[in-house]
């Protein structure tokens, strides 16, 4: 896809997304929670039913969740689990205290998750844009891509490695000679004259020759002259 077409597709997608949220922000009532905050509140409310709160006085509470206790301070909006301080939405331990004290959980949610902040975020939307064929002509020269000149010689197939990239490991060059069975050279460059340093060869030709020299049966057919 050309770069211009890609950027145009991104612009169109962002325009539709921001426009939909702009219309949604206009219809929101004062103090209404965003969809994300409302979903988090419902999930944590369901989880808070398994917790038990104990009042300690002075706006401090102790909430037992399973076998673990969590201290709660409503004045500072803090919980020992840390979720309330990070998300600025009451955690399940804080919600247990809020519901036991007959309070409204919306009063303990950060204003960033309410209608006023949502409207301020999407107050400006992306305006529609005319087609390039309708743009005014200013008489300026059009920009063309640079001329590409193919270099002489055969093109390289190997990838150019970076300055800090390690070199590629070499293949194993441990060659074994087929005559003397030694490592470090092959049969063409062997200087031992075909004599094995590790013992006699165990090839089929060597075994056949050994059996013939020791008086063993010779399986070769006799020629007609010998007959």
C-alpha positions as CSV (number, residue, x, y, z in Angstrom):
1,X,0.0,0.0,0.0
2,X,1.4,3.5,-0.9
3,X,2.4,5.7,2.0
4,X,-0.3,8.3,1.2
5,X,-3.0,5.7,1.0
6,X,-1.9,4.3,4.4
7,X,-1.9,7.7,6.1
8,X,-5.3,8.5,4.6
9,X,-6.7,5.2,6.0
10,X,-5.4,6.0,9.4
11,X,-6.8,9.5,9.3
12,X,-10.2,8.2,8.3
13,X,-10.2,5.6,11.1
14,X,-9.2,8.2,13.7
15,X,-11.9,10.6,12.5
16,X,-14.6,8.0,12.8
17,X,-13.4,6.8,16.3
18,X,-13.0,10.3,17.7
19,X,-16.3,11.4,16.2
20,X,-18.2,8.5,17.7
21,X,-16.8,9.3,21.2
22,X,-17.5,13.0,20.7
23,X,-21.2,12.3,20.1
24,X,-21.2,9.9,23.1
25,X,-19.6,12.6,25.3
26,X,-22.3,15.1,24.4
27,X,-25.0,12.8,25.6
28,X,-23.4,12.0,28.9
29,X,-25.0,13.4,32.0
30,X,-23.1,15.2,34.8
31,X,-21.3,12.8,37.1
32,X,-21.9,9.8,34.9
33,X,-19.1,7.3,34.8
34,X,-17.3,6.1,31.6
35,X,-17.9,2.6,30.3
36,X,-14.5,1.4,31.5
37,X,-15.0,2.7,35.1
38,X,-18.6,1.3,35.2
39,X,-17.4,-2.2,34.1
40,X,-14.5,-2.2,36.6
41,X,-16.9,-1.1,39.4
42,X,-19.4,-3.9,38.6
43,X,-16.6,-6.6,38.5
44,X,-15.1,-5.4,41.8
45,X,-18.5,-5.2,43.5
46,X,-19.1,-8.8,42.7
47,X,-15.7,-9.8,44.1
48,X,-16.3,-7.7,47.3
49,X,-19.1,-10.0,48.4
50,X,-16.6,-12.5,49.6
51,X,-14.8,-10.0,51.9
52,X,-15.6,-9.1,55.5
53,X,-14.9,-5.6,56.9
54,X,-14.3,-4.6,60.6
55,X,-14.4,-1.0,61.8
56,X,-11.3,0.1,63.7
57,X,-12.4,3.8,64.4
58,X,-11.1,7.0,63.0
59,X,-12.1,6.1,59.4
60,X,-9.9,3.0,59.4
61,X,-11.1,-0.5,58.6
62,X,-9.7,-4.0,58.4
63,X,-11.0,-6.2,55.5
64,X,-10.4,-9.9,55.6
65,X,-10.1,-11.5,52.1
66,X,-9.7,-15.2,52.6
67,X,-6.8,-15.6,55.1
68,X,-5.3,-12.2,54.4
69,X,-6.1,-8.9,56.1
70,X,-6.0,-5.5,54.3
71,X,-6.1,-2.2,56.2
72,X,-8.3,0.5,54.6
73,X,-8.2,4.3,55.1
74,X,-11.1,6.1,53.5
75,X,-9.6,9.6,54.2
76,X,-6.5,8.9,52.2
77,X,-8.3,6.5,49.8
78,X,-5.6,3.9,50.3
79,X,-5.6,0.1,50.6
80,X,-2.8,-2.3,51.4
81,X,-3.3,-4.1,48.1
82,X,-2.3,-0.9,46.2
83,X,-5.0,-1.1,43.5
84,X,-7.0,1.8,44.7
85,X,-4.0,4.1,44.7
86,X,-2.9,3.0,41.2
87,X,-6.2,2.9,39.3
88,X,-8.0,5.5,41.4
89,X,-11.1,3.2,41.4
90,X,-11.9,1.5,44.7
91,X,-10.7,-2.1,44.9
92,X,-12.9,-4.9,46.2
93,X,-11.7,-4.4,49.8
94,X,-12.5,-0.7,49.7
95,X,-15.9,-1.4,48.1
96,X,-16.7,-3.8,51.0
97,X,-16.2,-0.9,53.5
98,X,-18.0,1.6,51.3
99,X,-21.1,-0.6,51.0
100,X,-21.1,-1.5,54.7
101,X,-21.0,2.2,55.6
102,X,-23.9,2.9,53.2
103,X,-21.8,5.3,51.1
104,X,-21.9,5.9,47.3
105,X,-18.9,4.3,45.5
106,X,-19.1,7.0,42.8
107,X,-17.9,9.5,45.3
108,X,-14.6,7.6,45.7
109,X,-13.8,7.3,42.0
110,X,-11.4,9.8,40.4
111,X,-13.0,12.6,38.4
112,X,-10.9,11.4,35.4
113,X,-13.4,8.6,34.9
114,X,-16.5,10.9,34.9
115,X,-18.4,12.8,32.2
116,X,-16.7,16.2,32.7
117,X,-13.2,14.8,31.9
118,X,-14.6,12.6,29.1
119,X,-16.2,15.7,27.4
120,X,-13.0,17.7,27.8
121,X,-10.9,14.9,26.2
122,X,-13.1,14.7,23.1
123,X,-14.1,18.3,22.9
124,X,-12.1,18.7,19.6
125,X,-12.8,16.3,16.8
126,X,-11.1,15.7,13.5
127,X,-12.6,17.8,10.7
128,X,-13.4,16.3,7.3
129,X,-10.8,16.8,4.5
130,X,-11.3,17.4,0.8
131,X,-10.1,15.0,-1.9
132,X,-6.6,15.7,-3.3
133,X,-8.2,16.4,-6.7
134,X,-9.9,19.4,-5.1
135,X,-6.8,20.9,-3.6
136,X,-5.8,24.3,-5.1
137,X,-2.9,24.4,-7.5
138,X,0.0,26.6,-6.3
139,X,2.2,26.1,-9.4
140,X,5.0,24.4,-7.4
141,X,7.0,21.5,-9.0
142,X,5.9,18.0,-8.0
143,X,8.4,16.0,-6.0
144,X,9.6,12.9,-7.7
145,X,11.4,9.9,-6.1
146,X,15.2,9.8,-6.6
147,X,16.7,8.1,-9.6
148,X,17.9,4.6,-8.6
149,X,21.1,3.5,-10.4
150,X,22.0,-0.1,-10.3
151,X,25.6,-0.7,-9.3
152,X,27.9,-2.6,-11.5
153,X,28.8,-6.2,-10.8
154,X,26.8,-9.1,-9.3
155,X,24.5,-8.1,-6.5
156,X,25.5,-9.3,-3.0
157,X,23.5,-12.2,-1.6
158,X,24.8,-12.1,2.0
159,X,23.3,-9.7,4.5
160,X,25.5,-6.9,5.8
161,X,26.0,-7.4,9.5
162,X,26.0,-4.5,12.0
163,X,29.1,-3.1,13.7
164,X,28.1,-4.7,17.1
165,X,26.7,-7.9,15.6
166,X,28.8,-11.0,16.2
167,X,30.4,-12.8,13.3
168,X,28.8,-16.0,12.0
169,X,30.5,-19.1,13.2
170,X,32.5,-21.2,10.6
171,X,31.6,-24.7,9.7
172,X,33.5,-27.6,11.1
173,X,36.7,-28.1,9.0
174,X,37.8,-31.3,10.8
175,X,38.7,-33.4,7.7
176,X,39.6,-37.1,7.9
177,X,41.8,-38.8,5.3
178,X,40.4,-41.9,3.6
179,X,43.8,-43.6,3.3
180,X,45.7,-43.2,6.6
181,X,42.6,-42.3,8.7
182,X,44.3,-39.2,10.1
183,X,42.6,-35.9,10.7
184,X,43.6,-32.6,9.1
185,X,43.9,-33.6,5.4
186,X,42.2,-35.6,2.7
187,X,43.3,-38.5,0.5
188,X,44.5,-36.2,-2.2
189,X,47.0,-34.4,0.0
190,X,48.0,-37.5,2.0
191,X,51.8,-37.9,2.3
192,X,51.9,-41.3,4.0
193,X,51.6,-43.2,0.7
194,X,48.4,-44.9,1.7
195,X,49.8,-46.7,4.8
196,X,47.4,-46.5,7.7
197,X,48.9,-45.4,11.0
198,X,46.2,-47.0,13.0
199,X,46.4,-50.5,11.5
200,X,45.5,-52.5,8.4
201,X,42.6,-51.5,6.3
202,X,39.4,-53.4,6.9
203,X,38.0,-52.9,3.4
204,X,36.6,-55.8,1.3
205,X,39.5,-55.7,-1.1
206,X,42.0,-56.0,1.7
207,X,40.2,-58.9,3.2
208,X,40.0,-60.7,-0.1
209,X,43.7,-60.2,-0.8
210,X,44.6,-61.5,2.7
211,X,42.6,-64.6,2.2
212,X,44.3,-65.3,-1.2
213,X,47.9,-64.8,0.2
214,X,47.2,-67.2,3.1
215,X,46.3,-70.0,0.7
216,X,42.6,-69.6,1.0
217,X,40.2,-70.3,-1.7
218,X,40.4,-68.1,-4.7
219,X,37.0,-67.4,-6.2
220,X,38.3,-66.0,-9.5
221,X,37.7,-68.0,-12.6
222,X,40.6,-69.6,-14.3
223,X,41.4,-68.4,-17.7
224,X,41.2,-70.7,-20.8
225,X,45.0,-70.6,-21.2
226,X,45.6,-72.0,-17.8
227,X,43.0,-74.7,-18.4
